[in-house]
């Protein structure tokens, strides 16, 4: 078997996961901020959050479909293991996605029940990234019983692991941090100064909490999954570089604004810097995780599909990306740069 093919396949899958992680955290976080500020109409923070949610939540959900298809098509053996041991958390995620999507739509239709529907969609949306990321400790080993033909997940051991709660807390704080950054930038583009100050303040508060949760992950990894902690430390310079990007993103929130005189913060620079920080940190984690998909039984080579099938799938992914990329670029330009679009949305509040 060609190891290069399996590495290319896991890289494609990792790319899908990273894109979904960034987009989904911003999406789910926007739903939470919409809920949190629903009674503070003067800040217009809820209007900004809803304006962001409206065109993006449908796009975001398409990537989770791409992830599932990629796993089943490129790593069918791993799909069997993951589908078996993740039955409970996977079912919870699907249920929460259905509740969140339905109530998000109804909140924009049934105006007399808008507030309770917004609360339900906001809270359910915040649980989804927490459960999604808390799946990762399961792949570190020690929680899946491979001794019998029927693989099973030890839920008691999982819920008594500090690493599980570290990942859950990191998911929640990162969701709020990334979404507050993007909403600050979107408020700035939309010339909503009060909403911008609110979301900039939130980002400044939650950013350090997110960093502390990342440190908590490393401490619990050392205890619960030392094999992956040791391999991550081999790339310590990259982890240090990711920390520098985080600090630079935080500093950008205090720099004088080029758009509005007397206003502090360059949220666009902060977003790019923090995204690079997450990219580097996730690369180090993903590299350390190799070659295992589920430690110690399932590897990228043992679970890999037929190489000829993969090459055909890879060509299909390339063709699909070429077709979809212009559409995503146009969507971004319309959403974040088109002044007529922004003004048209403002008249509908």
Phi and psi in degrees as a GROMACS rama.xvg file:
@    title "Ramachandran Plot"
@    xaxis  label "Phi"
@    yaxis  label "Psi"
@TYPE xy
-80.8413  112.612  UNK-2
-65.2695  -30.652  UNK-3
-59.7453  -39.3671  UNK-4
-62.681  -43.1038  UNK-5
-67.9452  -36.393  UNK-6
-66.0514  -39.7387  UNK-7
-64.5049  -39.7251  UNK-8
-64.5932  -44.6762  UNK-9
-69.6586  -28.1291  UNK-10
-68.2659  -41.4968  UNK-11
-61.1466  -45.1375  UNK-12
-63.5275  -42.6675  UNK-13
-61.0076  -39.1225  UNK-14
-61.5996  -43.6636  UNK-15
-61.7154  -43.2327  UNK-16
-63.8011  -42.6219  UNK-17
-66.5454  -44.7458  UNK-18
-60.8829  -44.6423  UNK-19
-65.1286  -39.5963  UNK-20
-60.6752  -44.8291  UNK-21
-68.0134  -48.2069  UNK-22
-66.7698  -41.3794  UNK-23
-68.991  -39.7974  UNK-24
-63.3925  -39.3439  UNK-25
-66.2297  -39.3  UNK-26
-67.5578  -52.4894  UNK-27
-64.9615  -36.7225  UNK-28
-65.2478  -38.3192  UNK-29
-61.4962  -36.7886  UNK-30
-64.1243  -37.5889  UNK-31
-67.5764  -44.0546  UNK-32
-65.2931  -35.669  UNK-33
-60.1906  -40.1014  UNK-34
-69.4321  -43.463  UNK-35
-65.525  -37.4178  UNK-36
-104.317  19.5766  UNK-37
-65.7895  -26.1664  UNK-38
-96.0336  4.56558  UNK-39
-114.889  73.6365  UNK-40
-66.8841  -28.0331  UNK-41
-67.1331  -28.175  UNK-42
-75.013  -21.5  UNK-43
60.7588  16.5259  UNK-44
-66.4139  -39.3779  UNK-45
-65.5102  -39.5222  UNK-46
-61.5882  -41.6303  UNK-47
-63.9762  -45.1133  UNK-48
-62.3567  -42.9676  UNK-49
-66.8658  -35.639  UNK-50
-64.5426  -34.8449  UNK-51
-73.3128  -42.8436  UNK-52
-63.6085  -38.2926  UNK-53
-52.4152  -49.6112  UNK-54
-94.0971  -4.88956  UNK-55
-108.881  -24.3199  UNK-56
-67.4972  -29.8319  UNK-57
-68.9981  -41.2127  UNK-58
-64.5399  -41.5033  UNK-59
-61.3138  -42.129  UNK-60
-66.7538  -20.3806  UNK-61
-67.0412  -27.5208  UNK-62
-72.8504  -29.198  UNK-63
-69.3249  -30.3213  UNK-64
-65.951  -42.607  UNK-65
-61.6092  -36.9073  UNK-66
-66.095  -46.453  UNK-67
-62.3309  -44.8877  UNK-68
-62.9409  -40.8792  UNK-69
-64.0777  -42.5751  UNK-70
-62.6571  -47.9823  UNK-71
-69.3714  -32.2315  UNK-72
-84.3129  -33.1016  UNK-73
-101.811  -27.6276  UNK-74
-133.69  68.3771  UNK-75
-62.0146  -36.5463  UNK-76
-66.6112  -39.7277  UNK-77
-66.7408  -33.4898  UNK-78
-62.4873  -37.4853  UNK-79
-63.9191  -47.507  UNK-80
-63.2748  -48.4915  UNK-81
-64.3119  -40.1978  UNK-82
-64.4558  -29.5729  UNK-83
-78.3366  -52.2899  UNK-84
-78.8092  -20.0581  UNK-85
-102.185  21.9822  UNK-86
-60.759  -44.3696  UNK-87
-70.0211  -55.8723  UNK-88
-64.5953  -34.4376  UNK-89
-64.2785  -42.0086  UNK-90
-64.7964  -38.3966  UNK-91
-63.6806  -40.3849  UNK-92
-64.5738  -45.1121  UNK-93
-62.8906  -40.5725  UNK-94
-63.6089  -45.177  UNK-95
-66.4497  -37.7146  UNK-96
-61.7962  -42.8011  UNK-97
-64.7624  -44.455  UNK-98
-63.6552  -46.8979  UNK-99
-62.8795  -45.5378  UNK-100
-65.0233  -44.537  UNK-101
-64.0185  -47.4047  UNK-102
-71.332  -27.1907  UNK-103
-66.3046  -40.5823  UNK-104
-68.9101  -46.456  UNK-105
-63.6956  -31.046  UNK-106
-63.8826  -26.3557  UNK-107
-90.4533  -5.43282  UNK-108
-110.291  -52.2566  UNK-109
-87.9287  83.4859  UNK-110
-64.6825  -28.2241  UNK-111
-71.0487  -21.0846  UNK-112
-111.198  22.4065  UNK-113
-60.7563  -44.3169  UNK-114
-65.8711  -52.102  UNK-115
-62.9699  -34.872  UNK-116
-66.5473  -37.8531  UNK-117
-66.9715  -38.8358  UNK-118
-62.0787  -43.9081  UNK-119
-66.4989  -45.4128  UNK-120
-66.6267  -36.0934  UNK-121
-67.3186  -45.3187  UNK-122
-70.3308  -41.8961  UNK-123
-65.58  -36.1588  UNK-124
-65.1026  -32.7471  UNK-125
-73.0334  -27.903  UNK-126
-73.878  -28.3382  UNK-127
-61.3735  -53.0759  UNK-128
-63.4173  -31.3119  UNK-129
-62.7698  -46.1848  UNK-130
-69.4943  -39.9165  UNK-131
-58.457  -48.7564  UNK-132
-75.5289  -27.6498  UNK-133
-73.492  -4.54884  UNK-134
-71.6227  -28.4555  UNK-135
-57.5168  -42.355  UNK-136
-57.6381  -26.8856  UNK-137
-61.6384  -34.1515  UNK-138
-78.8392  -6.78619  UNK-139
-81.7499  -10.4883  UNK-140
99.6638  153.674  UNK-141
96.2946  -8.85264  UNK-142
-116.352  -10.3126  UNK-143
-111.825  128.087  UNK-144
-92.0639  113.122  UNK-145
-102.629  10.3703  UNK-146
-71.0551  -25.8048  UNK-147
-115.31  173.682  UNK-148
-65.6196  -27.1763  UNK-149
-97.2915  106.026  UNK-150
-70.9148  139.249  UNK-151
-139.047  153.373  UNK-152
-102.491  130.281  UNK-153
-87.1943  94.4737  UNK-154
-68.8133  -32.7997  UNK-155
-63.9543  -47.0192  UNK-156
-64.4746  -37.3074  UNK-157
-64.3796  -46.4996  UNK-158
-79.5339  -3.0234  UNK-159
-106.349  10.0074  UNK-160
-93.9173  129.072  UNK-161
-65.2574  -30.4436  UNK-162
-63.0504  -34.7268  UNK-163
-61.0167  -45.6972  UNK-164
-75.1441  -27.0289  UNK-165
-65.5509  -44.6988  UNK-166
-67.1724  -38.9179  UNK-167
-63.4289  -45.8229  UNK-168
-65.5966  -38.1374  UNK-169
-64.4119  -38.7418  UNK-170
-63.0172  -44.6281  UNK-171
-65.6487  -46.8885  UNK-172
-67.3122  -38.6976  UNK-173
-66.4591  -38.0372  UNK-174
-59.8534  -47.1431  UNK-175
-69.7452  -37.3098  UNK-176
-67.3733  -52.6975  UNK-177
-64.1013  -40.6845  UNK-178
-68.1937  -37.8833  UNK-179
-66.7005  -35.6815  UNK-180
-63.0908  -48.3509  UNK-181
-66.2228  -39.6877  UNK-182
-69.2199  -30.696  UNK-183
-64.5066  -43.8048  UNK-184
-64.6833  -42.4136  UNK-185
-66.796  -37.0616  UNK-186
-64.1033  -39.458  UNK-187
-64.4467  -44.0591  UNK-188
-64.1415  -37.0523  UNK-189
-82.9128  1.40158  UNK-190
59.9999  35.9743  UNK-191
-101.039  85.7289  UNK-192
-64.6473  -38.9645  UNK-193
-68.2907  -43.6401  UNK-194
-63.6056  -37.966  UNK-195
-60.7369  -44.0739  UNK-196
-63.5941  -37.4349  UNK-197
-64.8196  -49.6327  UNK-198
-72.7625  -32.2572  UNK-199
-63.8896  -42.9533  UNK-200
-60.9568  -43.6111  UNK-201
-61.1664  -42.6009  UNK-202
-63.1551  -40.3538  UNK-203
-65.2619  -35.5869  UNK-204
-75.1434  -44.5743  UNK-205
-83.4329  -25.1993  UNK-206
-53.4537  -52.7079  UNK-207
-61.4721  -32.5665  UNK-208
-64.6758  -41.5262  UNK-209
-61.305  -40.312  UNK-210
-65.0906  -41.0314  UNK-211
-63.5505  -37.602  UNK-212
-66.6062  -34.6261  UNK-213
-64.3034  -39.5526  UNK-214
-64.4723  -39.6052  UNK-215
-61.8094  -38.5633  UNK-216
-60.152  -46.5709  UNK-217
-63.3327  -40.638  UNK-218
-65.0627  -42.5969  UNK-219
-74.2442  -30.728  UNK-220
-61.7376  -41.4583  UNK-221
-59.7054  -33.197  UNK-222
-87.0738  -43.7188  UNK-223
-93.5707  -27.0961  UNK-224
-145.561  69.2582  UNK-225
-62.5013  -27.5573  UNK-226
-61.9913  -39.8721  UNK-227
-80.3478  -31.9927  UNK-228
-62.7965  -44.365  UNK-229
-62.246  -41.8924  UNK-230
-70.3384  -32.5935  UNK-231
-66.9414  -36.0825  UNK-232
-66.9132  -21.1373  UNK-233
-65.002  -24.4521  UNK-234
-108.601  36.5798  UNK-235
-56.8108  -37.5697  UNK-236
-58.029  -35.726  UNK-237
-70.4274  -37.1254  UNK-238
-63.7243  -39.5416  UNK-239
-65.3625  -39.6863  UNK-240
-63.9184  -38.8873  UNK-241
-64.1384  -36.055  UNK-242
-64.4504  -38.9661  UNK-243
-64.1275  -39.1696  UNK-244
-63.5396  -38.2055  UNK-245
-62.9755  -46.1885  UNK-246
-63.5562  -39.0646  UNK-247
-65.3146  -38.4762  UNK-248
-64.0629  -38.6772  UNK-249
-66.6542  -40.4139  UNK-250
-62.9254  -36.069  UNK-251
-60.5756  -26.4487  UNK-252
-74.791  -9.92426  UNK-253
-110.971  -4.56679  UNK-254
-73.8005  151.513  UNK-255
-60.9436  135.788  UNK-256
-72.4644  138.471  UNK-257
-83.9637  -17.2428  UNK-258
-85.8971  -44.3368  UNK-259
-125.636  119.326  UNK-260
-64.9875  137.982  UNK-261
84.8926  -2.26855  UNK-262
-105.887  139.736  UNK-263
-95.852  146.593  UNK-264
111.979  136.964  UNK-265
-122.08  80.1016  UNK-266
-62.1144  -32.5507  UNK-267
-63.4499  -43.1363  UNK-268
-65.0631  -39.756  UNK-269
-61.6246  -41.0321  UNK-270
-62.7038  -48.0727  UNK-271
-63.9116  -40.4159  UNK-272
-66.5843  -45.0743  UNK-273
-67.8093  -36.9285  UNK-274
-62.852  -41.6085  UNK-275
-63.2989  -36.4747  UNK-276
-62.3173  -46.3257  UNK-277
-65.2873  -36.8393  UNK-278
-61.6993  -46.737  UNK-279
-65.0628  -45.8432  UNK-280
-64.2445  -41.3203  UNK-281
-69.4748  -31.4811  UNK-282
-64.3639  -45.1578  UNK-283
-61.9875  -43.3907  UNK-284
-64.6553  -45.8997  UNK-285
-63.9689  -40.1504  UNK-286
-64.4023  -40.9255  UNK-287
-66.7226  -28.4003  UNK-288
-72.5494  -26.0027  UNK-289
-66.428  148.575  UNK-290
-91.6793  15.058  UNK-291
-89.9955  139.613  UNK-292
-95.4141  -47.4084  UNK-293
-129.157  111.295  UNK-294
-71.4843  136.782  UNK-295
-107.044  9.20341  UNK-296
-92.9846  -37.1205  UNK-297
-107.26  118.092  UNK-298
-115.24  170.285  UNK-299
-69.0813  -24.3814  UNK-300
-85.1429  -39.5055  UNK-301
-70.1045  -27.8128  UNK-302
-97.7287  -2.06708  UNK-303
-70.205  147.503  UNK-304
-77.4243  179.961  UNK-305
-61.5378  130.627  UNK-306
-56.0667  -38.5005  UNK-307
-65.3948  -39.6232  UNK-308
-64.1768  -40.0115  UNK-309
-62.8988  -42.3545  UNK-310
-62.6136  -37.9688  UNK-311
-66.3581  -42.0974  UNK-312
-63.4403  -41.5388  UNK-313
-63.6442  -41.0562  UNK-314
-62.1352  -37.2807  UNK-315
-65.9684  -41.397  UNK-316
-62.8092  -41.3402  UNK-317
-61.936  -46.0401  UNK-318
-62.5988  -42.1347  UNK-319
-63.8855  -39.8146  UNK-320
-64.2239  -41.5006  UNK-321
-61.9967  -36.1697  UNK-322
-74.3965  -41.1079  UNK-323
-83.8542  -28.3105  UNK-324
-57.5725  -45.2958  UNK-325
-59.5217  -34.9741  UNK-326
-66.6039  -42.8952  UNK-327
-65.5443  -38.0762  UNK-328
-65.0865  -43.0875  UNK-329
-64.0119  -39.8296  UNK-330
-59.896  -44.6275  UNK-331
-63.6227  -43.9924  UNK-332
-61.9225  -42.8821  UNK-333
-65.3315  -42.3173  UNK-334
-74.049  -40.1144  UNK-335
-109.563  -9.90697  UNK-336
-127.241  -25.7411  UNK-337
-76.2001  110.818  UNK-338
-65.1568  -37.8116  UNK-339
-63.3495  -39.048  UNK-340
-64.021  -44.7252  UNK-341
-63.6744  -41.8746  UNK-342
-69.3729  -36.9262  UNK-343
-64.3745  -40.5606  UNK-344
-65.0499  -34.3095  UNK-345
-68.1278  -30.2671  UNK-346
-74.5404  -10.7366  UNK-347
-97.6984  6.86982  UNK-348
